[in-house]
Each structure stands twice: as structure tokens, then as C-alpha cells.
Amino acid sequence: MCMGVFAIRLKNYGLCGIKTVYSAHTAKETAYYKEFAKKLGLFVTGGSETHTEQGSRRIKTPAFFPEPSLTEKLEL
């Protein structure tokens, strides 16, 4: 099943956003996922965590600043 079909199926079950800003993504991957979220009407989310102690991933890299519509939805 392709990612688009799977994401639409998940959206039908309540998916509201996808993580697009992630320390392991390249700039090209980040742009792709942001566009993907936009096409599906999903919120763009991000993370600041890392899952390994080694490697080049650093906490809070890249920086993620949520859009106001996301913070309103989350009541932040």
C-alpha cells in the first residue's frame, strides 16, 4: 500500500498531522513531507528528540516552530 493511501486511511480514523521536521530528515525530505501534509490537509508537526546517543542527531535540531493553527488545536 502506498504512503498516500495509507495516510488517507489513517486520516479517516482521526489522523490530524504528520511529523515532518525531524533530525534525521534531509531538507529535501522535510520539504516533501510538508507538501504531503498540505495536500492531505494535515497539520505539520515536528520533534526535537533523538533516539540514539551516538551519531549526528542533536536535540532541538532542526528547530521546529508550529503554525498557530496547530497550537490552537492543541490549546497551547
C-alpha positions, 0 to 999 in steps of 0.5 A: 500500500502506498504512503498516500493511501495509507495516510488517507486511511489513517486520516479517516480514523482521526489522523490530524498531522504528520511529523515532518521536521525531524533530525534525521530528515534531509531538507529535501525530505522535510520539504516533501513531507510538508507538501504531503501534509498540505495536500492531505490537509494535515497539520505539520508537526515536528520533534526535537528528540533523538533516539540514539546517543551516538551519531549526528542527531542533536536535540532541538535540531532542526528547530521546529516552530508550529503554525498557530493553527496547530497550537490552537488545536492543541490549546497551547 
